[in-house]
Amino acid sequence: MATAKTEQPAVNAARFVTVELAATMTGLSAAAIRKRTERGVWLEGKEWRRGPDGRVWIDTKGIEAWVLQKSGMA
């Protein structure tokens, strides 16, 4: 009996992710991420954006640039 080969779906990394997913990806807590956005450590339009529904979306490229800039590598 021949086994059928199953194709795996391709998954692309998303640029904008929810606070909860960003927490999982970075190791920070969701509360720590929210504090960074509320206190202006991460700036709206750079490290995060608000969607049309009012939900906060974390910009993974913005966070990457922030980390590199803070470490002097940018």
C-alpha positions, 0 to 999 in steps of 0.5 A: 500500500502506497502512502500519500505524501501530504503537503505542509502548508507554508506559513509566513511570519506576520509583521503585525501580531497581537500583544499576546503573540508578541509576548510568546515570541519575545518572552516578555509578559503581555503586561510588560508589552502593554506598559511599554506602549502606555509609557511611550517606550515603544512608540505608536507608528514605530513599534506598535499600531492601532488597528481600525477596530482599536486593537493594538498590534505589535510591529515585529520589524519595529521591535527588531529595529528598537532592539538593534538601536538600543544595543548600538547595532543600528 
